């Protein structure tokens, strides 16, 4: 017999209670089919999610991370290569961070964090919202669906260690690229 798990995870409820809400950013429940063999997860299209019904998938990426404490980000793209992302953790867990870089947004310059696990759903990230994460477990893997192609000339970032943003990473940093460590601060990036 197949069971359909439509319940919201406790992590999702915990995320919504403890983080700032950024417009358009949210966890979306996945539809899980579970039986004696294991499970099958439907990530896209998601039932009743209007904004995803026309989500063009231009790029699919896997991010594999060996060590807990690894930091990646904060990355986003600008015109004419704006992109939305749908991010799912398929192994391990992360603290996922979104920084609002939309100048006309009420939450411009603010960030929200979410704990993503294989059971927490997928995180919808709209264009001009910078994305980054810290792995909470060894051997963590994230799946990304992108609405546009990667463009090195239109790729931007904000330093995830910028004290003016004040992200409280939960673990000591085990690994971060020199590129991410040397990204501009928020005040430099917004100019």
N, C-alpha and C positions, 0 to 999 in steps of 0.2 A: 504494500500500500504506500502511496506517495503522499507526503505531507507538504503543504505549502506554508512556509514561514513568512507571514506578513507582519509580524509584530515588530514594533520599533524596539531597537536594542536599548538597554539601559545606558550604554555609552552615548547614544544619540540624545537621550533626555539629559544626561549629565552635561554634554557639550552645550546644549541650548541654554541651560540654566547658568553656566559659568562663564560664557564668553559674550563679548559684544556682538551684536548682529550687524553684519555689513549687507547692504542691499544687494540682492541677487545671489548671495553666497549661502549655501545651505547643504546639509546632508540629505541625500535622497535614498529612500529605502530601495534595496534590490529585492527582486523576487527570487527566493531560494526554494528549490525543489530538493527534498531530502528523502532518501530511502536507504535500504540496507547496503547499497553499494557506495554511498557517499552523498554528494550534493552536486547540484547544477545551479549556477547563479546567472540570472538574466540581468545584465547591466544596462543595456540600451536596446530597444526603446523601453522606457520605464512607464508603466501604466499610470495614467492620470497626470503626467508631467508635460504640460503644454509646451513649455520652453524647450524641451528636449525633442519634441516631435519633429522639428526641422534642424536638429543639431547635425551639421555636416562633419563627418569624420574625415579629416584630411591627413591625419598622422596618428599613429598608435605607437606608444613607447613603453618600455619596461625599464624601471630604475631598480637595480639590484644593489644592495648595500650590505657589506660584510659585517660591520661592527655597530653595536649599539652606541649611541652618542654621535653618530655621523650627522653633520648638518649640510644641507643643500639649499641653495636659494639665497635670496628672494628674487625670483625672475618673473618678467612679463614682457610682452611685445607691444610696440606702438604702431600707429598708422604707417603704411596701409596694411600692415600684417597683424592687426588686432586679433586676438584669439581667446576663445573660451576653452576651459578644460573641464573634463570630468575625470576625477581621480579616485581610484579604488586601491585599497591595500589588499594584496592577495596572499601575503605571508608576513608574519611578524606584526609590528605595530609602530606607529609614528605619532608625534605631536606635529600636526600640520598647521602652518601659520599662513594667514592671508592678510596682506597689507593693502589698504585701499589707496590707489594712486590716481583715482578719478577726481580731477580738480573740482568738479561741480557736485560731488557727492557730499552729503551731510557728514559722512564718516571718513572724509579724506584725511589721510595720515594716521588713521587708527588701524589696529589690527585685531583679528579674531583668531582663536586657536581651536582646533578640533583634535580629538584622539581618534585616529583611524585604525581599524583592525579588519580582518577578513569578514567580520560580522556586523560592522558598523554602517554599512551603506556606502554610497559614492558621494564625493564632495564636488559640488558644482561651483566653478570659479569663473566669474564673468570677465570680459575683457578689461584691461587696465587695473586688474587686481594682482599684485605680486604674490607669488607662491613660493613657499619654502617648507622645509620640515626637518625634524630631528628624529632619527630612529631610536626607538625605545627597546628594541630587541636586536640581537645578532641575526644576520641572514633575513633581512626585511626586503620585500619586493612590492613596488607600487606599479600599477597599470594606469597609463595616461591616455585619454582620448582627447585629441586637439581639433578645434574647429578651423584651424589654418595651418599652413606649413611653417616650419621654423625658418626665420630670416635673420641671419647674423647681424645684418645692418640695422635691423629694427628691434633687436633684442636689448632689453634694459634690465637693470637690477638695482637692488638696494642692499646694503651691507646688513646681514642678519645679526651682526654684533653691535649695531649702532645703539649707543646708550640713550639717545634721544627717543628712539622707538620704545626701548625698554622691554624687549622680549625676554621673558624668564625661561630659558631653556631648562628642561627638567633634569638633564644629565650633564656630567662633565663632557666637554667636546673631545671625541676620540679622533675625528677626522673632518677636515673642511678643506676645500680646494683653495689654492692661492687666488684664483679668480674671484671666488665668493668672498674670501677674507678681505680682498681689496676693492670690492664694489663700493660705489659712492654712498655716503650717508643719505638719509632721507632728505635733508635740507639741500644737499648738493644735487640729488637726483631730480627734485621738483623744479629746479631752475632750468 
